[in-house]
Amino acid sequence: MRKGNLVTTTRPTNGHRPMTRAESEAWYTNAYTNWGPHNCAGESWVHSGVMDVPLAAGTQLMVIRARCSARTGWCERPGYAEVVGADGVPLKVPRAALALA
């Protein structure tokens, strides 16, 4: 797999991308109105800043970077490829879930 290759997802998986400012504000607004500013342990609600995007099996994507790490939750994980779909939004998807088209 190289930059510019077309790939397809071999199984349903999630792509990861950073949250936009509007999504972050909406998350905090929703968390505050539904649960309050703290969870049951008294800790403040903080999101990871990453949005999961579900991808169906057979989704066609184009590779931007063949090897990279992705922030999934609170840590960086290796084994990802940066791809772009039909909507033009860059996502990081596990390489194990991709095959050349």
Buried (B, 14 or more C-beta within 10 A) or exposed (E): EEEEBEBBBEEEBBBBBEBEEEBBEEBBEEBEEEEEEEEEEEEEBEEBEBBBBEBEEEBEBBBBEBEBEBBBEEEEEEEBBBBEBEEEEEBBBBBEBBEEE
